[in-house]
Amino acid sequence: MSTDGRGPIETATAELATWLAGAAGEPVPIGPPRTDDDAAGLTLWPMDLRPARQTRSSGAVREPYRFTVRYLLCASGPAGLSGLDRVLTAATSDGSYPVVLEAGDTTLWTAFGTAPRPALLIDVPAQVDHPTPAAPPVLRPLRLRQLELRTLAGRVVGPEDQPLAAMRVELPGTASATRTDPDGRFLIVGVPHDPAQPGPVRLRLTGRGLVLTAEVDPAEPDIVIVCAPPTH
């Protein structure tokens, strides 16, 4: 909706009608083509809605939904012809609105129940705006603190303390990953640590038909992770 409460089609119609009044030199009524013999002048009628290329949204902000409104600008009588001339000249001069010379289809006029007459099709871009969600107010002063970085060192073993080599050990959600050496040892550097909220670190291990997670104590100088063989 626009700031004055009008929808996108109503807004596009009002803006086009304002431009047409300046181009034609007189107001252009909005309505279907006139069928009475005494009618003269121009009429404007929204006839079709057409899809437009959309922009992919990302994050919390949603892109507007875009479409095109196609209008029929129809001339009746000599006065309508002169007005149509002025509109066509203005449209092709300033490029404000693209016009399409494809309104001569007889089925179109049959649908309106009137005789064919000179007319223009005008395409007007429109969009449905999605309001951006309001951010919650900040009630406390902003505090910045730097997290410590720790190194996790340890071993991955199987039953009877057998070293497991070539096991992938990774910190989920980060790019930190390594593989165990022939002695089953691993080393992961740059692990964030918050002294105010100490807690275990979750690691993901894959290899040898195993996929498992283990929670380890980052303060432990030599972490030992025991991997049980898969059960069948």
N, C-alpha and C positions, 0 to 999 in steps of 0.2 A: 504494500500500500504506500501511496505517496504521503507527503506531510499533510496534505489537505484531506486525507481520508479516501481518495479515489483509487480504484484499482488500476492495474497496468493497461488494460484495454481502454477503459474510460479516459485515462490520462493521455494515451496515444491519440485517441480520437479527438480530444479537446485541443491538443497541440497542433494536430494536422488541420483542424477546422480553423484555428486562429491563423495559421500560415496561409491557408486557401483564401481566407477573407482578404488578406493583404495582397495576394497574387491576383485574385479575380476582381478586386475592387469592390466587393460586396460580400455580405455574409452568405455562407453556403449551408443550407439546411441539411440536417442528417436524417436520412430516410431512404427507402427503396426508390427505384426509378418511378417517376410519375407516369400514370396511365391516362390522365385526363387530357383532352385535346388542347385546353387553354393553358396548360402548364408551360412555363418557360423558365430557363435558367439552369443552374447546376444543382445536383443532389449528391450527397456523399453517403456511402453505406458500407459498414464493415462486413465483408463477405466471407473471409476465410482466415483461419489460423494455421500458420505453417511453422514447423520446427526449425530451430537454428542450431548451429554447432555449440555444444556445451563445453564449459571449462571445468576440468576435474577439480573437485574440492580437496583440500588437504588440511589436516589439523581441525581445530574447533571452528574455523571460519568457513561457512558454506557459500559457495559461489552462487550468484543469481541464476535462476532458470530463465533462459533466453528463448524467445520465439519471435515470429514476425506476424503482424496483422496486415492482411491484404484488403485494401479498400477499392470500391468501385466508384469512380467519379463520372457521373453521367450528365450529358447535355440534352436539354429539351428546347426546341425552338431556336430562332435566330439569336436571341439573347444568350442562350446556353452555349451556342457555338463561339461567340465572341469571348465569353468567359473561359471556355475551355482553351481557346487560343492563348489567352493571357497566362493561364496556369501552366500550359505546356512550355511556353517561352520562359517563364520564371523557373520552372523545375529543371530545364536543360541548361539554364544560365548559371544558377547559383549552386546546383547540386544538392539542395537541401533534402529533397525526397526523390528516390529513384522511381521512374514511371515505366510501366510495361504496356506495350501496345498489343495486347492480346485479348481485348474485350469484345471481339467480333463473333464469338461463338453463338450460333443461333439457339443452341439449347439453353444458354444463359438467359436470353431474353424470353424464351418460352417459359422458363421457370418463373420469371417475374410477371408474365402475362402481358407483355408490352412489345411494341415493334422495335426492331434493332435501331440503334442510334449511336452516334460517336461517343466514345467513353475511354477513360484511362483507368488502368490498374495502378495503384500506388502501394508500395510495400513500406511499412513502418516498423522498425525494430522496437521490441518491448521486452520487459523482463520482470520476473517476480523476485523481489529482493527478500533475502532471509535475514532477519535481525541477528546481529552479533550478540551472543550471550554476554551479559554484563559480568565483569570480573568482580569477585567478592572484595569488599573493602579491606584494606590493610589496617588492622587494629593494633599491631605492635610494631615497634621499630625494627627495621631490617638488620639482621645480624649475619655477618659473614665469618665463617671459620674454616680453616684449612684442615682437611683430613690428612691423617698420617698414611703413608704407604708402607706396607709390609711385604715381606717375602715369605712365601710358604715353601718349606722344604720337607720332603718326606719320602716314604717308600710305599709301593703298592705290592702286596704279597698275596699269595694264594694259601691253600691249606699247608700246614706244617712249615709256615714261614718261607715258602718258595717264592723267589722274586718273579714278578710278572713284567717282562720287557715289552716295549712297543705299545703300551696302554696309553690312550689319549686322555689327558687330564686337563679339564678346562673350567674356567670360571663362567658360569652361565650368564648371558646378557652382556658379555664383554668380549674383546678380541684376545684375551689372555688365555693361552693354551700351550701345552707342551706334550711330549711323549716320554715315557719312562725309559731309562737306559737299561743295559743288560742286567744291572743289579736291582732293577725295579725302582730306581730313584727318580724323583722329579723335582723341578724348581720352577715356581711361578713368582715373578716379581711384579711390583706395582699394584698390590692388592689394597684397595681403600680400607682404612680402619678408622672408626669413630670412637675415640676414648670415652665420650659421653654415653655411648650406647654400645658397649662391648657385647659380643655375641659370636656364635659359631659362623663359620664361612661354609657355604654349600659348594661342593665340587661335583662335576659330572665326569664319569669315567666310562669309556667305551673301548671295546676291543676283546678279542678272544671269545666272541659270542656273548659278551656281557654288556649291559647298559644299566648303569646304576648311579645313584647319587649318594654322597657321603657328606656329613656335616663334621667339620674339623675345628679344633681350637687353634686360632691363629697364633696364640702365644706359645704353643707347643714347639720346641726347637726341632724335634724329629718326629714328624707325623707318620703314623703307620695306618694304612688303609688295607683291610683284609677283604679280599674279594672271594666270595664263595662260588664254586662252579655252578652252572645252570642246572636246575632240576628238571627232569622229564617225567 
